[in-house]
């Protein structure tokens, strides 16, 4: 195992002539990548017996490594952000050394990565708040498994859902009603809590769900449109290691998965690169002392199409809204197009932000090594995104980079069209949808053309309602009007709870009283109480099947 050796390497970058051994964290990552390739080039059968010989060849200059490290990027990332991090919380950690002494590790810590997603070249890796003073220190950017919170949603939930036929306009139900398969400690179906308990809104598009980072919507999208196994498969294809994936509904939609900043950056880079995964590389190649190329990283780089370009474009477009008018507003960079997603772990046990510009993708994590909570006010937008914005803006300014779009293609070129479905069902709108009693109406957004809905709304029915109460009209209601009211079809995710005494009223609150089959209780002309009319036999098609 190459990690068992202490390499004292002098590695020269032919790009800038710098000895990058001074930049220890990226050097360590680079050596881990270079060493197996040198062994292969020398035709050695194993690492153990020959590691010292090959490392000595590097150390004495017989091989030269053309590095991808950009000194400007590294300096900007490793710059003085300590004041901001320290303001989140302070509880330093002490680690016992072999000689019985203790080393104090400043807390909280931070880690970040910058990637050129068009080439797969790593431009910066920062694994701690301060420059390391010795080799083989903990590199949090590549070696930790801290949960990433809601930054997982674009890559494990929303992009997979769109790839499988959904759209930014697809509808889920952000309300406190059980989600099938989302089981609690008692084994019964339940639902996650939104970060802000007042954020239940009823029917919600995927675009609004990611912009507001609503947990209920993410959970329902995962469970009804993607599934756990397919979500895991997408993450694996984006380069996330299986042992960093918590293959549970909670781990995939809310981010208890411990994905490293490096893996998170690469996964976001897949979306920015029009859905194409490129193996991240920390060096361009290896040549011997005579200039002969021993290894060409780009020639050996693994590539694969993970998402359709249309899927990547729509997901990135949704994440632009997170920055312009959502939970990631602190990541705005003047003069640059930015898309991304925030993440806040349970009880503020770490915060993250991952995003991209037209030039680079980058992810940052801030937290305690021992998973201790940060300040109660810490959030991805308030604590991680400002640091991301600081070093990314400096990188773009230092390199004089003008603005450009993240995916440089038009919707038409990618087969994306605009469509206007029902805002409650996500299916083709009818007059009843447009005249919805709750005012939901329709929503216009992008779709991949082959996935545009072809079935008319199965949820809305035009019915006569009391103009005073909004309930189904009786013959005694003096003022009536015709409105589109919702009746839940068989097979719909909410159908099991329509007549439930606990959740039926909740559905009625968000979708309209017809969902609970209530007739007007104000105008009864001698009736002694409210009347529940079993209208489902009339209004619910017996063969209806709702497909989200």
N, C-alpha and C positions, 0 to 999 in steps of 0.2 A: 504494500500500500504506500503510495508516494507521500501521503500525508504524514507518515511516520518519520520522515527525514527533515532535518533542519537545514534548509537551503540558504546559504549565504551567497546570493547571486548578484552578479553585476550584469544587468540587462540593459542594452542600449537600444533606444528607439531611433531608427534611421529617419523618422519624421522630424524629430526636433533635437536630436543629439543629447538629450537629457538622460541621466542615469535614473531610471524610474524605480530603482530600489528605494529611493526616498519616499515614494508614494506606496507605502507598504500594503494597504488593503487591496488595491487593484493589482499590485505585483503578486500578492499571494494568490489571488484568483487566476492571474495569468499563468503562474507557474503550474498550478493544478491542471490547467488546460494544455500548456505547452509540453510538459514532461511526457505524457503518454504518446504524443505525436513524435517526439524525438526518439523514444524507444522504438516506435514502429519504423521510423526512418532508418534506424540503426539495425533493424531486424532482430531485436532482442525479444526473447520469448516472454519474459516477465519483468515486472518493475523491481521486485525486491532485490535481486542479485546485482542489478546493473544501475540502480538509481543514482548511487554516488558517482559512478563514472560519467553518466550522462550529465548530471548536474555540474560536475567539474568542467565538462566541456563548455557549458554555458558560462560558468563562472570565469573561466580563463579566456573567454572571447572567441572561442572557435566557432560558435554559432551566434547569429545575430537575429533578433526578433523585431519585426516591424510592428510596433504597437499601435493599438487603436486609441490609447489614452490621449485625451486632449488636456494639456496642462491648465488651460484657461478654465475649462469645465471643472476640473478637480479643485482648483483653488477657489472658485466661486462656491462650489458646494461645501467645501470644508471651511468656508469663511466663518466669520464671527456671528453665528446665529445663537450662540450660547445664552445670551441674555434673554432671548425670547423663550427658549426651551426651559431655562431655569425658572422663569416666571410661572410655569405651569404647576410645578410642585418640586419639592426638594426632599429627598430621603436617600442619602448616599448608601451604597452597598459596600460591604467589606468582604474580601475573598482571602482565605488563608493560603499562604504560600507553603511550599514544601519545607522551608526552613523554620516554619512556625510564625513568621511575620505575617502581617496583613497588608493587603493593597486596597486602598480606597478607590472605588469606582463611582465617579460622579453620576448622580441620577437626577432627573430622568435622562434617558439616552435617546439617540436618534440615528437613523440610517436612511440612505437614499441612493438611487441609481439613476443615471441618465443614459439613454439609448438612442442612437440614430436608427429609427425603425425601418427606414428604407433600405439600409444595408445590413442591419443586425449588429453593427459595431457598438460596443460598449464605450461610452465616452467618459464616464466617471462612476466610481463606486466609493461610497463613504459609509463606513461601518460603525462610527461613533461620533460623539460631539467634538472631539479634539483629535488632532493627528496622533496616531499611535507612536509610542516611544520604543517599542520593541516588536520583533517579529512574532508571528503566530498568536496575535491577540484575537479576541472574539470579533469577527466581522459580522455584525448584525444584518448587513445587507444580503448576505448569502447563507448564513448559518443558523438563523433563528426560526422559531415556529410560533411567533406571536399572532393572535387572531387579527384579522384585517377589517372586521366590521363591514359596513355597507359598500366599501370599494369592491366587494366581490360581485355585487348585483349586476353590473353590465356584462361581465364575462361569464358568469355562471347561470344567470337568469334571463336577462332581457335580450342579449344577442342570440343565445340559443332559441328563445321563443320566436324571435323574428325569423331566424333561419328555418324554423319548423313551420312557418306559415302565418305567424302573427304580424302585427304592424304597430307603429307608434300609436295608432288609433284603436287598437284592440282594447277591450274593456275587461276589467276585473272589478271585484266588489270590496271596497275598502270600508268594511263595517265589522262590528264585533259579533261575528257569526262563525261557528266552527268550520274549519277547512278539512276536507277529507284527507286523511293520511298524516295530518299534523297533530300528533298525539302528545298529550301531557303526561305527567308522572303517574296519573291514575289510569293510563291506557286509553282514555277517551279522546276523541277528536276535540281540538281547541283551536286557538289562533294566537299569533304573537301580538305583542303590544307595540303600537307605534311609539316612536320616541316622544312625540307630543300626543297625549291621549285625546286632545281635542281635534285631531287631524282625520277622524273618520268622516268620509265625504260621500259614501255610497258608491255608485258607479264611477270608475276612474280609468282614464286611458293609461297605457304604459308610459306615454310621454310625461304625463303629470306625475305618475307614480315614481319615476326615477328622479324627476326634478325635485320633488318634495321628500324623496327617500322614505316613503311610507312602507313599513315592514309588512303590514297585512297584504298589501298589493303584491309585493315581491314574493311572499310566501304562496299566495294563490296562483300567481303566474307560474312559479316553479311546479306546483303540485298539479295544476290543470292543463298546462301547455307544454311542459318540458319533461318533468320526471327526474328523479334523483339519478338514475343510471345514465341517462343521456347528458345530464349536466356534468357529471363526472367525466364522461367521455370527451366532451368539449374542452374541459380544463386540461386533460391529459394531452390533447392534440395541440393546445396552446403552450405546452412546455412546462406545465405545473407537475411536480413530482407527486406520485400517488400518496407518499407518506406525509405530504403536506395538505392533503384534502380530507376534511371531515365529511364523509359521504352520508350525511344526514340532511333532512330538510333544513334544520337550523344552520348547519355548517355551510350549506350552499347558498341559502337565500339571505342569511343575516351575518355570515362571515366569521363563524367560529373556526373556520379553516385557517391554519397557520401558514399562509403563503408568504414567502420571503419578498422583500422589496425588489430583488432581481427578477423573480418569477412574475411578480405583479406587473412590473414595468414591461417585461417581454409580452405578457398577455395583452396589455393595453396597446402595445405596439402592433400586435396582430390586427386589432381593429383599425388602427391608424394606417396600416399598410394594406388597406382594402381586403382584409380577411386572410392575408398570407402570413403564416408563421415562418420566421427565419431564425435558425439557431443562433443565439447570441455568441459573438466572438470577441475576445479581448486582445487578440493579436492577429495581424494580417497574414503573416507568414514567417518562415524560418529559412535562413540562408546560411551556408557555411562561409568560412573565411575567404574563399575564392569567389564568393558571390553567387554560387549555385543555389537555386531554390530547392530546399529540402521539403518544405511543406507550404501549401497555399491554402489558407483558411477558407477563402470564398469558394474555391474550387471544391472543397470538401463539405461546405456548409449545407446542413439539412434544411429543406424548404418543403412546405406543404400548404395547400389551400384548406383553411379551416372553415371559413364562412364565405358565402357569396359576396362579391363586392357590394351588392345592394344592401345586404344585411349589415355589413360594416359601415356603410355610408349612413344608413338610418340610425344605427346605434350611436355613432359619433354625433350625428345631428341632434339626437336626444340629449347627449352629454353636453353639447354646447349650451343647451337650455339650463343645465345644472349650474353653469358658470354665469350666464347672463341674467338668470332670474330664478335661481334655486339655492340649494344648500352650499354651493361652492363659489359664491361670489367673491370670496377673498383671493381667489386664484387668478383674477383678471390681470392681464398684462397689456398695458397700453400699446396699441399698434400691432397686436398679435392675436390671431385666432386661437382660442383655448377651449378645450373640451376636457371633462374629467368627472371625478366622483369622490365625495368625501366618505370617511368611515369613522365611526365612534363606537368603541367596544362597550359592552355592558359595564355599567358602573364606572365609566371613564377609565377603563384599564388599558389605555393606549388609544391613539388616534392616528389616522392615516389619510393621505390624499394621493390619488394617482390620476395623471392626466397627460395631455399631449398638446403640442402646438403643431404648426405646419412643418416643424423641423425635428423635434425630439419628443420622446415619451419619457416620463419620469415618475417614480413613486417614492414617497417618504413615509416613514413610520416614526412616531414619537411615543415613548412609554418607559416604564420601569422594567429592568431585567427580571425582577421577581414578580411581575404582573401586579404590582401594587397600584391602586387607583391614582389617577392624576387629580388635579383640582376638579371639583364638582362642576365647574363651568367649562371644562375642556371639551372641545368638539373638533371634528375634522376640519370644519370651516374656520373655527376660531384659533386653532393651535397648529395644525399641520399645513393647511393651505397657505397661510401667510409666509411660512418658511419656503415652501415650494415656489411661491410667487417671487420671493426675494432672489433666490439663486437662479431661477429660470430667466427672470427678466435681465439679470446681470450677464448671463451667458449670451442671450440674444443681442444685448447692447454691445458687449465686448466684441462680438463677431459681426456686428453691423448687419444683422439678418432682417430683411424686410418681411412683411406679412405674406403668407401664402396659405391657401386652404389645406386642411389636413388630408383629405382625399380629393385629388385634383381631377374630378370628373363631375359631370352634371347628372341630375337624376335621370334625364332622358337617356343618356348614354348607358346607364346601368339598368334600364328597364323598370324604373320607378315611376309611378303615376300617382296622381292625387285622386282620392275618393272620399265620399261623404256618407258614412254609415250611421246607423242609430247609435246614440251616445249611451244607451242602456244595454243593448245586446251586442253591438259591434257588427250586426248584420245589415243587409241592405235596408235603407230607411223607407218607411211607408208614411202616408199622411198622418197616421196615428202617432208615429214616432215624432214627427215634426210638431205635433200638437200635444206633446206629453204633459200630463197634469202637473208634474213636478217641475217642469221647465227645463228638463235635460236636453231635449231636442236631438240635434245631430252634431257630428264632429267631422271636420275635414282635416285629412293628414295624408302622409305618404304610405303607399303600399307597393310591394313588389308585384308587378302586373299579374303574374299567374296566380297570386294568392288573394286578389281582390274578392270580397264576398260575392257569392252568387245566389244565396238564399235570403229571401225577404225576412224581416224581423218576425220572430216567433213569440215575442214577449208582449208586444203592444196590441191592444184591441181598442177600437173606438167605442166608447160607452157613454151613456148619459149620467152625469154626476150632478150632485147638488151644488149650486153656485155658492152657497153659504158655507158648507162644511167640506166640500171636496170629496165627500163620500159617495158611494153609489146611490143614485137617486131612488126614492120611493115615489109612489103615485101622489104623495102628499107634499112633496117639495115644491114650493111656489116658483122658485127660480132654478132653472136647470141649464146645463150647457153640455156639449159633446166634447169630450177630451180623450186623449190617448192614455189609457191606464195600463198598468203592468199586471199581467197574469203569468206566473212562473210555469214554464212548460216542464213536462216530464223529462228527466235526464239532465236538467240544469243543475249546476253545483249547489244552488239554494233550494232546490225542490224538496229535499228531505226536511227542511226546517220551516216551510211556509205555515204549517198548521201547528208547529211546536209552541206550547204556551209561553216559553221563555224567549224564543228567537223569532217567532212569527211577528210580534209587535215591532221588533227591531227592523225586520225586513220592510214592514209597512211604513215605518218612520222614514226610511231612506228611499223607498221605491214608490210609495203611494199607498193609500188605504185599500185599494182594490187587491193588493197583494195579500191582504189578510181577509179579503172577502167580506168587508163590513158595509152594510147599508146605512144610510143616514139615520142617526140616532136623535136628531133634533126635530125632524118633521115626521111624526108617527101617527098623529090623529087617533089617539086612543090606545096606541101600543104601550105596553107597560115597561118596555126596556128595549135595548138594542137588539136588532135582529141580525143573525148571521145566516146569510143565504148561501147555500152550496152551489155557487155559480160555476164551479170548476167543470162540472159535467157539460156545461154549455160552452164555456169559453176555452177550455183546454183541449186541444186536438188529441184524440186518444192515441194517435200514432206519432205525436210530435217527439222529436229528439233534438235536443239542443247541443250543438257542437261549438265549443269556444275556439 
